[in-house]
Amino acid sequence: MQPTAARPLLLFALRDARVVDLVGGMLRDLGHDILHATDGPATRRALRERRPQGVLLSLELPRCDPWQLLTELRAHDDRLPVVVTAPVYVEIEAARAYRLGADDYVTYSLSREQGFPRLAARFRRLLPRREASSGHAAPERVVVDRAGHTATVGGAPLDLSPLEFDLLATLAARPEQVLSHGQLLREVWGEREDGDPVRVKYTVLRLRRKIAAATGGRTGISTVRGIGYRYHPVD
């Protein structure tokens, strides 16, 4: 008998019990476990001790500067799915959330029948796919054809932008080597090595998400803190 796979743990960092009950209930039904933190200290403790696979972060979280917490989350892990939420849409807050690295900004001020399912659906789309319960599925292989300017997983094309493809091809050309932010800025963007590394960070984030969606969670791209990125072939 195969062991039962652990259910992915999602952290709801908010005080609105309606969101926990309704959105959390929808995600529980889809195979996730929910951990609820009602203030900033509890959220930081949960992140440190429980290591959730996704975070729903309220801008109204008590005893917390949510913008600082989002900044800290992204500095620590640029792959963790993070959805910022608020009762009503504020354009300047949405722009700030995306600028600081949120994967999505979702409000739930619509009716109970629309707002909460919308929040649950958009959060779930960001989460890594669960492996098949049989445990026997072979991982799909990522193949980069630089001459043909194509990247495929299991024979199916990856839908990459030209910039994302160039980044993947550059990393894949030197497997197991660490490429610095400066090297990637020079080789992929054609810019000076002392340029802003933020653009590298967020392009890597988008690339990882697309590869993970095609492979069931594996990306082959690891972060070397303070330096850059290393590519391990996904095969």
Phi, psi and omega in degrees: 000133179285140177295149179288128180289142178294141178283135179302138182261127178246137180259122174259106181261086184194167180251352183284106184296334180298319181295317180298314183293314187273306179291316177300321178297319178298318182286329174298318180297337181264009172103016180248153171258148184243131173246128185252126174241130188258359176205177184298310180301319179294324179295313179298321178295317180295319179297321183286319189264331187252340177050068181293162179267359178190151183229131170254113189247120179275141175285353179251024182292123181295153177053044184200140166266102186298330180291320177293320179296318178297318178300316180295319179301314183289328177292329182274324185207112181268008179250342182297122178296124180231122176248124175269135182226154178206157182297323182231154182280128174233115188302317183293328177288321178298315180298319180293320179299314180294321180298325181274359172110007176297143177280333179201158176230115188230132175256160181230034181280356175289181180296161178305325183285341182248313188295313184288316175299324178297317178297315180298317182295317182290327176292314184298326181297337181274345187280147177300145177290143176280147178289154178301143185295336180292333180076006184254357183291131179281141179295143179283147184265137175268124180239125180250121177250097186292322181296319180272357180055048178226151172227133183229156174231116183059030180089347180266137183291142171275133181274085183250146171288162177306321180292317179297320178296314180300321178295313179298315181297321180294317178293316184292336180291340180230070182299141178070002175264146177271123176253126183284164175303320181296317177299317181292322176300319181288314188278327183263317183265346182069032182243176179293149182291340180265018178285181184289118181283354183300321181296327176295314183304312185281335173289321175299318180301313180294320180296314179302318183296321181290319178294316181299321180296329182273333185258353183089017175128336182274138180240331182082355182252118179246150180269132172254103191306129177081356183238296184174230187220152177234141179252126173251119183306133177268100180214000000 
